[in-house]
Amino acid sequence: MRLSLTQEKLGQEERLATEVQQVQGGTEASTSAGISIRDLNVYYRNHHVLKGISLEIEPKKITVFMGPSGCGKSTLVRVLNRMNDEVAGFKHTGGVLLDGKDIYDKSVDPVLLKTRVGMVFQKPNPFPISIYDNVAFGPKIHKLYKSKQEMDDNVMTSLQKAALWEEVKDRLKENAMSLSGGQQQRLCIARTLAVHPEVILFDEPASALDPGSTAKVEELMVELKRNYTVVLVTHNMQQAARVASKVVFLYKGDIVEMGEAPGIFEKPTSELTEKYIRGQLV
């Protein structure tokens, strides 16, 4: 029997609350999940942006989408948690399955989906409130805590996972806008982690950061893949080579080549991929 939307919401909220309790009890289980993309076509009005995309995004790996500007990589990553739903003229065909269920099915609540598939954007976007309240924002909205102590523990755990706790533990009441750019981006990662997603999407997360902050974000992504499915969009070839488990190279809305790293960097099979890696394709 098919669950009603209300029942599904309750079920997902109970699952999320259980995950919070697991983390706070020190017995965190792996929450990573795989995504299957099947013959995905995306259009913005009459513009055909993604053309018959099919691929598997594996748990506990970093899948990197790379390609020149306008190839469709940002569109593809935003499809994975329905960030494109409100874009004028957006439509799609094909399937995007998370744990076997199409995320575009009418029974799926897009708001709850974003707790399962979190996203970190190109520029840090902390809320102009305290560091603590930034991290607590999602759990409060979704009521994923039963006491102040649970919330405090979740905030601390999320900041620890984002490699930020030691830098801010005595500043939790300060406005998040007082942090440096790199710290703000790690705060945004902590805010994403606080609702215990299964998948984390990174859309050019270090493009606005200095080299030191970029290195910390890269180290963090590698650490996060131990428990999460990680997807990264980047135009930075060196960054892709440093962190990727699997690489998907897109060009003009098509997948040209995909494979395991570092093999795809060392011995690409497509001439287009080789040109892009050498900086000859823009």
C-alpha positions in Angstrom: 0.0 0.0 0.0 1.4 3.4 -1.0 2.1 5.8 1.9 0.4 9.1 2.0 2.5 12.2 1.8 1.9 12.9 5.5 2.9 9.3 6.5 6.0 9.6 4.4 6.9 12.9 6.0 6.5 11.4 9.5 8.5 8.4 8.5 11.4 10.5 7.1 11.3 12.8 10.2 11.5 9.7 12.5 14.4 8.4 10.5 16.2 11.7 10.7 15.6 12.0 14.4 17.0 8.5 14.9 20.2 9.5 13.0 20.6 12.5 15.2 20.3 10.3 18.3 22.8 7.9 16.9 25.3 10.6 16.3 24.8 12.2 19.7 25.1 8.8 21.4 28.4 8.2 19.8 27.2 5.3 17.6 26.9 7.0 14.3 26.1 4.6 11.5 27.0 5.2 7.9 24.3 7.3 6.2 25.6 7.3 2.7 23.3 6.4 -0.2 23.8 5.8 -3.8 22.2 7.7 -6.7 21.2 6.3 -10.0 20.6 8.7 -12.9 18.8 7.1 -15.8 18.5 8.7 -19.3 18.2 12.2 -17.8 17.3 15.1 -20.1 17.0 18.6 -18.7 15.6 21.6 -20.6 15.3 25.3 -19.8 12.4 26.2 -22.0 13.7 25.2 -25.5 17.3 24.9 -24.5 18.4 21.2 -24.1 21.0 21.4 -21.3 21.6 17.7 -20.3 21.2 15.0 -23.0 20.4 11.5 -22.0 22.7 11.3 -18.9 23.0 7.9 -17.2 25.4 7.2 -14.4 25.8 5.7 -11.0 27.0 7.8 -8.1 28.4 5.4 -5.6 28.3 5.7 -1.8 31.4 6.6 0.2 33.1 8.0 -2.8 33.8 11.5 -4.2 32.3 11.8 -7.7 33.6 14.8 -9.5 31.7 16.5 -12.3 34.1 18.5 -14.5 34.1 20.2 -17.8 34.2 23.6 -19.4 31.8 26.4 -18.5 28.4 25.8 -19.9 28.8 22.0 -20.1 25.9 21.3 -17.7 27.8 20.2 -14.6 26.1 22.7 -12.2 22.7 21.9 -13.7 23.4 18.2 -13.1 24.4 18.6 -9.5 21.4 20.8 -8.8 19.0 18.2 -10.3 20.2 15.9 -7.5 18.3 17.7 -4.8 15.7 19.5 -6.9 17.4 23.0 -6.7 16.2 23.6 -10.2 12.5 23.2 -9.5 11.8 26.9 -9.2 13.9 27.9 -12.2 11.7 29.4 -15.0 11.2 26.9 -17.8 12.9 24.0 -16.1 11.6 20.5 -17.1 13.2 17.1 -17.2 12.6 13.6 -18.4 14.2 10.4 -17.1 14.9 9.3 -13.5 17.0 10.3 -10.6 16.8 7.6 -8.0 18.0 7.9 -4.4 18.0 4.4 -2.7 15.8 3.2 -5.5 13.1 5.9 -5.3 12.8 8.6 -7.9 13.3 11.9 -6.1 10.9 13.6 -8.6 8.0 11.3 -7.7 4.9 13.2 -6.6 5.1 11.5 -3.1 8.6 13.0 -2.4 8.6 16.2 -0.4 11.3 18.5 -1.9 11.9 20.1 1.5 12.6 16.8 3.2 14.7 15.7 0.3 17.1 18.6 0.9 17.7 17.2 4.4 18.8 13.9 2.8 20.7 15.6 0.0 22.5 18.6 1.3 24.3 21.2 -0.7 27.3 23.6 -0.2 27.5 26.5 -2.7 30.2 28.3 -4.5 30.2 31.3 -2.1 29.8 30.9 1.6 26.3 31.9 2.6 26.0 31.8 6.4 22.9 33.4 7.9 23.6 36.8 9.7 22.9 35.2 13.1 25.1 33.5 15.6 27.5 30.7 14.8 25.5 28.4 17.0 22.1 29.3 15.5 23.5 28.8 12.0 24.2 25.1 12.8 21.0 24.7 14.8 18.8 26.2 12.1 18.0 23.0 10.2 17.4 20.8 13.3 15.1 23.5 14.7 13.1 23.7 11.5 12.7 20.0 11.2 12.3 19.4 15.0 15.2 16.9 15.1 16.0 17.3 18.8 14.2 16.6 22.1 16.2 18.8 24.5 18.6 21.7 24.6 21.4 19.2 25.4 20.7 17.2 22.3 20.9 20.4 20.2 24.1 21.4 21.9 25.6 18.0 21.2 24.5 18.1 17.6 26.0 21.6 17.1 29.3 20.5 18.6 29.4 17.3 16.6 28.6 19.1 13.3 31.3 21.7 13.9 33.8 19.0 14.8 33.0 17.2 11.5 33.5 20.4 9.6 36.9 20.9 11.3 35.7 24.2 12.8 35.0 23.4 16.5 38.4 24.3 17.9 38.3 27.6 16.2 34.8 28.7 17.3 34.0 26.8 20.5 34.5 30.0 22.6 32.7 32.2 20.0 29.4 30.4 19.4 27.3 33.5 20.3 29.2 35.7 17.8 27.6 36.6 14.5 28.7 34.2 11.8 29.5 37.1 9.5 32.6 37.8 11.7 34.3 34.6 10.5 36.8 34.5 7.7 35.7 33.3 4.2 37.2 29.9 4.8 35.6 29.6 8.2 32.2 30.7 6.8 32.4 27.9 4.2 33.2 25.3 6.8 30.3 26.7 8.9 28.0 26.1 5.9 29.3 22.6 5.7 28.5 22.1 9.5 25.0 23.6 8.9 24.5 21.0 6.2 25.8 18.1 8.4 23.5 19.1 11.3 20.5 17.5 9.7 22.5 14.3 8.9 22.2 14.0 5.2 23.1 11.0 3.2 24.5 12.8 0.2 26.5 16.1 0.2 26.7 18.2 -3.0 29.6 20.7 -3.4 29.2 23.2 -6.2 32.6 24.9 -6.7 33.0 25.2 -2.8 36.5 26.6 -2.9 36.4 28.9 -5.9 36.1 32.0 -3.6 38.7 30.8 -1.0 42.4 31.4 -0.5 44.8 28.4 -1.0 45.0 27.6 2.7 41.2 27.5 3.1 40.9 25.5 -0.1 43.2 22.9 1.3 41.1 22.6 4.4 37.9 22.2 2.4 39.5 19.5 0.3 40.8 17.6 3.3 37.3 17.8 4.8 35.6 16.4 1.7 38.0 13.4 1.7 37.2 12.9 5.4 33.4 13.1 4.8 33.4 10.4 2.2 34.0 7.9 5.0 30.3 8.3 5.9 28.6 10.2 3.1 28.1 10.1 -0.7 30.0 13.2 -1.9 29.5 14.9 -5.3 31.8 17.8 -6.3 31.5 20.2 -9.2 34.8 21.9 -10.0 36.6 23.5 -12.9 39.9 23.1 -10.9 41.7 20.2 -12.5 44.3 19.9 -9.7 41.5 19.9 -7.1 39.7 17.1 -9.0 42.9 15.1 -9.2 43.5 15.5 -5.5 40.1 14.4 -4.2 38.2 12.4 -6.8 37.3 8.8 -6.5 35.4 8.9 -9.8 35.4 11.5 -12.5 32.6 12.4 -14.9 33.6 14.7 -17.8 30.8 16.6 -19.5 30.9 18.6 -22.7 27.9 20.4 -24.2 25.4 18.5 -22.1 26.8 15.0 -22.8 28.9 12.6 -20.8 32.1 12.3 -22.8 33.9 10.0 -20.4 33.8 8.7 -16.9 36.0 6.5 -14.9 38.1 6.0 -11.8 40.7 8.5 -10.7 43.6 8.9 -11.1 43.3 6.7 -14.3 41.1 9.2 -16.2 43.7 11.9 -15.6 46.7 9.8 -16.6 45.2 7.9 -19.5 41.9 9.4 -20.8 40.3 7.5 -23.6 38.6 10.5 -25.2 40.5 13.1 -27.2 38.1 15.8 -25.8 39.0 14.7 -22.2 42.7 14.8 -23.0 42.3 18.3 -24.5 40.4 19.5 -21.4 43.0 18.1 -19.0 45.8 19.8 -21.0 43.9 23.1 -20.9 43.3 23.2 -24.6 39.5 23.0 -24.4 37.4 25.9 -23.0 
